[in-house]
């Protein structure tokens, strides 16, 4: 009989019911797994031996194996390259901020179908949607590591591999696991879903998750340039995108995080700063500039990172329109590649 993940609450509750085990045992198992970070069912002291044996027989704790793990020399960033049972590579990145805002960037798909030109996941195409347990296990692994450091995980961002809106139902369940008081117990606004802008799903998200934070990979203020680097813009142009985002802010009164990757000579002409300012003026917006992270074997030959002083000029221009922005720190330089790059690099090495 095939075993199922300990994170699968419904199946686990069914298993207990079938075996006439009182329902309160579920709470004890949940407490051991999510609060005490117990990794072996035999170590769950609060439940009887026959139940521990049953869990061993019918459930698994972890399906992902660690293919590669690296921590930056300043200790702030740890990258994980996981391998799934079906031999696909997925990544997560843990960022330890000095303020204690420990943030984990997770993957929701192996590969990605969206084909943004600057992104290293591009060439992989979509390999598969991750099931719930593969998403939760990324979080469990990092949360356990932080617990060992006497720290806590504070934020989760869906900014690793994949497009979360295309694995919507699983993402929905995952957010439940992250925010449930008896599980990871994060507040909803500390979970951020980042999307390239798939309008119908943004609308559904607005209705389902008015408390959860939303980030939009905008990367250009007009369709001409956005289309060159993000094919999704052919289907959902900026106008339609902004209409759906206005509905989100009207309904939630929450600001949206706009990601803007800075690629030299592509989307960093200073007139675009003006356009961006005009687009976001008066909207609940926070812009996050991401210096383009070059990766080997780029599909986008010739892309390079915008110099810092240009990014700062962009910032000052936005200020004139009352739009607040930050420049993302590249904390991971010395461990090579950003969160969407490790799997690719590994694949290249294997060739
Ligand atoms: N599909 C989702 C989430 C994954 S991408 C989305 O599009 O938002 C997470 C973020 O990393 C996006 O803002 C993406 O545009 C950015 N990104 C991808 N490749 C990058 C690179 N080479 N350098 C810098 N940022 C990159």
Boltz pocket constraint, residues with backbone or C-beta under 6 A from the ligand:
constraints:
  - pocket:
      binder: B
      contacts: [[A, 116], [A, 118], [A, 119], [A, 120], [A, 158], [A, 159], [A, 160], [A, 161], [A, 162], [A, 163], [A, 164], [A, 194], [A, 195], [A, 196], [A, 197], [A, 215], [A, 216], [A, 217], [A, 259], [A, 261], [A, 290], [A, 291], [A, 292], [A, 293], [A, 294], [A, 295], [A, 338], [A, 340]]
      max_distance: 6.0
